[in-house]
Amino acid sequence: MADFANKNSENVPGLYFVDDQCIDCDLCRETAPKNFTRHDDAGYSYVFKQPETDDERAACEEALAGCPVEAIGNDGQ
């Protein structure tokens, strides 16, 4: 499970985040491209936009469920 205390600093505030366990596999960026992007220099993903629609929320949940290292979190807000 993703650790809120270790979330990447680039994540925008809100429900979803990516922590420092991200292995840059691209799954979240392919699943929810409107919400996740890549830090090109460091090689990891982060949430650049929190979901605003039901479709975006569903895509973020799919990314969270599919993350192979459980680096995506939902802080329960």
N, C-alpha and C positions, 0 to 999 in steps of 0.2 A: 504494500500500500504506500502511496506517495506520502511524503512527510512535509507538512506545511512549513515546518521550521527550516527545511532545506530547499524551499522553492527558489527557482531562478529569479533573479532580481528584475528581469525584463517583463515578467508576467504583469499584465494590467490587473488592478484590483478587481475582485469579484469572486464568483463561485469556483471557477476552474483554474487550475495552475499546473505547471510542470516542475518537478523537482530535479535535483542534481544527479539523479540516477538515469536520466535520459541517455540513450545510446544512439540517437540520431537515425533511427530506423526509417523514418518518413511516414509511418502509418498514420499518425494523427494529422499530419499535413495533407495527406491524401484523403482521409476520412472527413475532416472538417477544415477545409482550406480557408474558410471565411473567418476562422478563429485561431488557428495555430500557424505559426511561421517558424523559420529557422534562423538562429543566430549563426551567420555564415562564418565568422571568425572563430568562434568557440565550438561550433559543431553540435548544437543541441536545439531542441524545440522549446517554444514558450507560447503562452496565450497572448496574442496581440489585441484581441477583441473578444470580449465576453459575448455569449450568445444573446440575441435579442428576439429570436423567433423560436417557435416550437421545433421547426426543422433544424435550426442551428443547435438547439439544446439536444435534440436527438442525435445529431452528428457528434457532438462533444461526448455524450454518454457512450456512443459506439466506440469512439476513440479511447475513452477511459477503459472500457471493458476489454478492448483489444490490445492495449499496450503490453508488449511482451515482458517489460520489466516493472510494470506498475508504477511508472513515473508520473502519471497524470492523476491529479487529485481533485476532489470536490470537497471544499471545506465546510459544506453544510449550511451555508448562509441561505 
